[in-house]
Amino acid sequence: MDDRPARPKGGKPAGRHVAGKHAAPRSRRHRLRRTLLVGLVVLLIVIGGGAGYVYYLTHDLNRTNVRGLSNSLTTGKEAGTENILMAGSTSRCALKVQNPAYGLCSEGVNGVNSDVIMILHVDPAHHRLALLSIPRDLFIPNARSDGPNKVDAALYQGMSQLVAAIEEDFGIPIQHAVSLNFDQFANVVDALNGINMSFPMSVFDQESGLNVHAAACVHLNGAQALEVVRARHLQYDAPGTVSADAFYWPQEALSDLARIRRDHEFLRVLASAAATHGLGNPISDLDLINSVKGDMTFDQSWSVRDMASLVLGFHSININSVPQLTLPVALVTDPNGGQYGDLIYQGGNYNQVEFPSQVQDEAAIDGVLGIGPNIDPMTGDPLPAASAVSVSVVNGSGATNQATDTSSALAALGFNMVGLGDAPATGDVAETVVYYGSRSPTVEAAAQKVARSMTGSVILAFDPSQVTNGAEVTVLTGTQFAVNPPASASATTTTTTTIPAKSAIAAPSTPSSNLQPWDPRACAPGATPTAPVPNET
């Protein structure tokens, strides 16, 4: 966990960070691997167990009014599908019982962020589920109602703002939303009588509290399991390490992405624990329900009947068959060649950030939603022809002739180009932003068409004030992007910018990655769990 405020020094506040996570079980003998996702599934699966539970839950669920939710699509490639947004809240002040291990609200640890952001895509017609994680350090234009920030900062302004950020900047429609916190996660694990994980190497994370000596199989309670999923400053006792003191062990890179990798593995472990626990017993089921629902908040429109229908419709799904992808991101490298650099944006320091990566992001989103590259994710309908889209270009990096070159490249693809402009550079590196000024499906689809004609650090954004020259869409150029060539041109892209000398944007991450040798994982079949043994610190 990183509890430093994601606050630009001299810029806009962004709250504090932490990971919140959730858990998942199943019903009777096959309720093992048929889990939709953590926390939510624990609740939903048990709802499907009997009518008595439905009455019990209907009168006791936490609800919140979430604005901006999309209606279920009835036409196009995504007809009948739904996307469920899950956010792990870091709010310590919302906990019923304060826990020093998480930081105390009374001591000023009062930020609200969403270190865990997952979208579950549900496709009943094709009996298909898919899960997309969005890295918390991804810098996006609509994170806050007043402007750019890391995506995890959106929750500070409520779940409605997080929904808006996902829809406006990624073009993913959200039909339902759920938030949960630390207590919920730990309580679910404890209600399952703990979980078992293997630790191939000794690991340590001063921030999350994780400190476990290597062992073939270790039994973890709720608090210990939370240390695993919150770990994003993990150190490990690699072969050849001289010191026995964990403080001097090597630290893994990619803290944000590495934690997501481990969290996806944890989902599989938790599903197995739920199945072994054996749902269907009213007493144990109610323990699970009570462990979840008190700290979980649902949007106002999601009925218990629909939740139960979702679970019953996917009762045979094996979690190991559910794709678990991570939105690819590109790290900002520092001037000295380090892996991570601080982002200076409009004079504020946003610390370590990640940038989007068009083409890779598009492929991951399309893969989760089950659509093709020429389909608008928000509607499921085909994108418009380039000739039907009016576009202006504003030079946002200061590179010579960047607006002119970009406009010419887009014109070669058939777009209706209507004007040029210049804007002050925001910093050494900057995203290329495709702005649209109306939430109408037609205009949003026009922006999608433009963004999908580019590569590099490109992202969508809704902001009427940034759209110029009467265009439907305005491209504010950044520091590392390209416009695709016409189909009749060579296979190479048409580069329209240069990379500043002070810093750069690294190659994008992959949508899925294998566990590293030091990552905790499922125990081998038949392994006997032991109590965790701490390392020397």
N, C-alpha and C positions, 0 to 999 in steps of 0.2 A: 504494500500500500504506500502511496505517496500522499502525505497529508499536507503538502505545501499547497497554498491556494493557487489555483490555475488563474492567477491574476496578472494581467499585464502591468509591469512596473510603470506607473504613470498612465495606465490605460484603464479598461473596464474590468470590474471585479468579476470573478468567475466561480466563486465558491471553493469548496475543498473536495479532495478526491478520496475515494476508497472503493473497494470492491464489495458489492453485495451479491449473493448468489442464492440459488434456489435448488430445489431437489425434486426427484420424480420417482414414483412407483408404478405398480400394475395390479391386476386382479387375479385371484386364485392362482392356479399353477402357471398359466402363461403370462401372468401380469408382470413377469420379470422384464423381458426385453422390449415389451410393447409400449414403451414410454414415449410421450410426445416431447416433453422437456421438463426440466427440473422445477420443483415447487408447484408450478401450475398443474402439472400432470398429477402430482400427489393428490391435489384437491379434485381435479376433474375426474380422475379414474374412480375415486371413491364415490363421487356423486353418482356415477353410473351403476353403483352396486345395489341401489334400492330406493324406492320412493320415499321411505322414511328419512333418508339422508337429504333428499331434495327439500323437504319441508324444513328440516333442521337448518340447512344452509341458506335457504331463501330469506329467512328472517334475521340472518346474522352476518351477511357479507359486508365488508367495507366497500363503499362506493365513492367515486369521485366524478365530477362533471368534466369530461374531456371534450374540448371543442375541436372541430376540424376533422373528425373521423370520416373516412370515406364510406359510402354505401357499398354493399356487396355488388360486384359487377355482374351484370346480367347478359352482356354481349361480349363479343370478341374472344380472344384466346384465353382470357382469364375468367370467363363466365363461371360463376359459382364458387370461385376461390376466395379465401380470406387470408389476411396477414395480421398476425397477433404480435404486437410490440411488447416486449418485456424489458423492464428497466430495474436494475438493482440500485436502490437508493442508498446513499451514504449518510443520510440524516441521523446523527446521534440524538438530536433533540426529539425525534419522533419515537425513540425507543421507550417502552413502558418502564424498563429497568435499565438505568445507566450502567455501562460496563467499561471500566478503565482500560481494558484491552483494546477497545475500539477508539478511545479518546472520549473525553467527557464534554457534554454540551456546556456544563457549568464552567469549564476551563477554556471556553472559546472555540471548541471544535464544533462549529455550528453550520458548516457549509452543507449544501445539498447538491450532489452530483450523481451521475449515473455511470459508474465504472463498468457496469455490465449492461450492454445493449444488445439484445437478440431479437430477431424477427422470425417467427415460425410461420411458414407458408403452408396453408392447408388446402388441398385440392381433392375434395370428395369424389368428383367424377372419375378421377384416375387413381383414386386411393393412394395419394402421394403426399408425403410431408417432406419439408426441407427446412434447414435452419441456417440463418445468416447472422454472424456476429459482426458488429461494427466497432472497430477499435476506438477507445475512449479519447485518444489524443489526436484524432483526425480534426484538422482545422477546416471549418466550413462557414460559408457566408451567413446563413440564417440560424446559427446556433442560438443566438439571443434575439429577442424582438428588436433590440437596438443595434444589432450588427454581428460581425464575425467573432468566433471564439472556437474553442475545442467543443466537439459535439457533446461531451459529457457535462458541459456547463449549461446545457439547455434545461435540464430538470430543475435548476434553481428557480426558474420561472414557471414551473409546473409541468405536468405531463402533457398539457395541451401544446406547450412550446416545443417539447421534444417531438411530438407527433408532427407539428408544423415543419420542424427542421428536417425530419426524415422524408416527408412528402415533397417539400420544396427543393431540397438540395440533392436528393437521390432519386426522386421520381417514383417512390414506392408507396402505393396507397395503403393506409393503415385502417383496418376495420375495428379492431379492438386493442385495448391497452391494459397492461397489468404492471403494477410496481410492487416491490417487496424489499425487505431490509435484512440486516444482519441476524436479528433474532429469529426471523422466519427460517432462514437457512439452517442455523445451528439447531433449532428446535426440531426440524424435520429429520435431521441426521440422528438426533438423540431418540426421537420416536421410533426410528428403525433400529434402535439399540446399537448405533454406530455403524461404521463402514470399515472395510479392509482395503489397504493399498500397499503395493510393493514400492520400496525405496532402493533402487539399484545403487545409488550413491548417497552418501550423507549430504544433506542439504540444510541451508540456513537462510533465513530472511529476517533481518533485524526489524524491518517495518511491520511485517504481518505477524511476527512471533514464531514462524515456522522454524523448528530446530529438531531434526530427526536424524538419528544415526542410521546408516545403511542396514537394511534388513529385508529378508525375502517377503515378509508379510507383516504389516503393522495394523493394529486395531485403533481407529481414531474415533473420538467422540465428536459432538457437534462443534465445539470450540476449536478442536484440533483440525477438523476437516475444513473449517473456515479459514484457518491459517494457510492451508494448501491452496485454496482457490483465490485467496487475496494476494498471494506472493507474486510480486512483480519486481523485486530487487534480490532475486535468488542467487545465492552463492553455493558452490558445490565442491566436494572434495574430489577433484579430478585425479586420475592416475598421475603419480609423480609429484603431487603437492607435498611440500616439505612440512609446512606447519600443521599442527593438530588444532590450532586455534581457528575456529570458523570465520572469524573476522578477517583473516588473511587469505581465505580461499578465493579462487577466481570468481568473478561475477558474470553471469550470462548477459548477452546482449539482447536487444529486442524485447525489453521488459513488458511492454504492452501486448505485443503479439505472442510472446512466449506464454504469458498467463492465459490468453485465450486458448492456445494449444492445449494447455493442461486442463483448462475448464471443460473443453470438449471431451477429453478422456474421462474427467470426473463424472460427466453425465452418464457415460456408459457404466462406470462403477456403481453409481448411485442406483441406476435401474436394476442392476443385479442384486444390490442390497435390498431393494424394495421387494423384488420377487422372492428372495430367500426369506424375507420377513413373512410373506404369505398373507396377502390381503384377502378379505372376505370374512374375517372375524370382526363382528361389530365393535368389540371393545378396542381392538388394536386400530381398526379403521377410524374410530372416533378420536383416538389419540392423535392420529395423523392429521385428521381434519383440524382439530384444535391447535395443532402445532403450526399449521399453515395459515389459516384464515384470519387470525388476529392481526397479523402483520402484512397481509397481502391486500392490495386495493385494486378493484376492478373498475373499468369504465361503466358509466351509467346505463349503457344500452345493451350490455351483454347479459342475456337472461340465463338463469340456471338451466332451463330446459335446453337452450342451445349449447351450453357447455356439456351437458350430459349427452346430447346428440353427437357432438364432436367426438367424445370419448368412445361411445358405443360404435360409431362408424369406423373407428380406427383401432378396434380392440386387438387386431392381429398384427399390428405393425411391430417390427423388430427394430429397436433403436440403432442397432448396428447397420441397418440398411438405410437409415435416414441420413442424407447428405448433411454434413455440418461444415459450412464454409465460412471463411473470414473475408470481409471486403478487403481486397488488396490496397495497400497504402505505400507511399514512398517517403522515406525518411529525409529530413533536411540535414545535410552534413555540415559540420562546422568548418570555419576557415582554415583550421589546422589539419584537416583531413580526418577528423574524428567521425564516428558514426552518427552522432546526434548533435545538432546545433540548435541554438535558441532562435525562435522566430521573432524578429523585430517587425511589427506591423503598425503603421501609422504612429510610430514613436513609442509604442508599448511593447514590452518584452513578454511574450507568451510562453517562454521557456521551451521545453522540448515538444515538438509537434510532428505530425505526419500529414502528408498531402495526399489528395486523391490521385488516381491513375486511370485516366480514361482508356478505354478498350478493356483493360483487365477488370475494372470495376463493372463495366457494362456486361462483360461475359459472366461475372459472378452473380450479378443481380438477375440476369436473364436465365442463368442456370437454376437459381433457386425458384424463380417464378415460373419456369417452364415455358418461356417464350423465345421468339427469334429476334435477331438483331434489328429488324425493321418494324418492331412492334412497340407501341407506347406502353410502358409498364403501368401508367396510371389508369389507362382505359382498356388495354388489351386490343385496341384497334391499330391498323397500320399507320405508320407515321406519314405525314404529308410529303408531297413531292418538293424538292428543293426550290423549284421555280415558284411555289406558292408561299414561300417564306421570305419576308423582308428583313434584312439584317444591316445593322450599322456596326462599326468597329471603332473602339477607343484604345489608343496606345496607353497602357498602364504601367509599362516598365521603363520607358525612356529609351529603348533600343531604337536606333535610327531606322526610319521608314517601316516600323513594325506594323502600324495600322494599315498602311498602303499595301504592304506585301500580304498581310493576312486577308485583306479585302479582295485582292486579286485572286488569291488561292481559293477563297470561298466562291467567288464569281465563277471560277473555272468548274466548280461542282454544280453550277446552275442556280445558286441562291440569288435573290434580288437584292443587290447591294444598294443602300440608300444614303450612306454618309460616313464621314470619318471624324475623328476627334482625338484629343489628348487629355490625359488625367495625370495628376502627380503620382510618382512612383511610391508604393507603400513600404518598400524595404528592399533588401538585397535579393530576396527571392519572393515570388508571389504566384498564387494560383491564377490561371486563366479562368475567368468567370463568364458564363453564358447567362446573361440576365434576361428575364422576361417580366412584363409589367402587368399581366392579368392572370388570374387563376382559372380562366376559362380553359376547358380541355383543348380547344384548338390552339391557343397560344402556348400552352405548356407543351403540347406535342411539337410545335414549331421549334421551341427551345431544345427539346430532345433531339430533333433532327439535326440541328446545328452542332450540338455537343457530340453526337455520334458520328460526326464528320471530322472529328479531331482526335488527336492522341496527346498523351502527356498529362501534366498536372492540370486537368480541366474539370470544372464542376458547374452544376446548375445553380441558379439562385433566383428567388423572387424578390424584386425590388423595383417598383415603378419609377423611382427617382433616378435610376441608373440607365433607363432605356432612352436612347437619344434619336433625334432626327426623324421622329414619327415611325420608327421601325417597330416590328413586333418583338424583335430580339436584338440585344446589343452584346457584342463580345468585348469584354475588357481584357486586353492581352496581359499575360504574365511573363514569366521568365523561362519557362521550359515547356514548350508545346509544339505541335505541328498540325497542319491541315492535311487531310488525306488527299492524294492525287486523284484526278478523274480516272474512271475505269479504263480509259484508253491510254493512260499514261504508263510510265514505268512503275514497277512494284515498290519503289522507294517513296517515302512520304516527302511532302514539300515542307522543309523546315522554315519556320517564320520567325525565329527568335534566336538569341544567343544566351548562354549561361553566364551569369555574373562571376567574376573572378573570386569574390569574397566567400561565396558559399554556393551550394548546388543542391539538386534533388537527386537522391540515389535511385537505383533501379527498384521497381515495385516489388512488394512481397507477393507470395503466392496465395491463392485462395484456400489451400489446405497444406498442412505440413506434418511430417512424422514426428513422433516423440523423440526428444534428444536422450542420450544415454543417462542423464541425471534426472530426468522427469519421473515423478511418481506415476504409478500406473496400476492396472488391475493385478491382483495377486494371481499366481499360477493356480490352476485347479488343484484342490486338495491341500493347499498350503495352510499351515497352522499359524494363525495370527498371534503376535506378541504385543506387549505394551510398548509404546514408543520410548526410545532411549535418547536423551538429549546429547548433543555434541558438546565438546569443550568450547567454551566462549569466554 
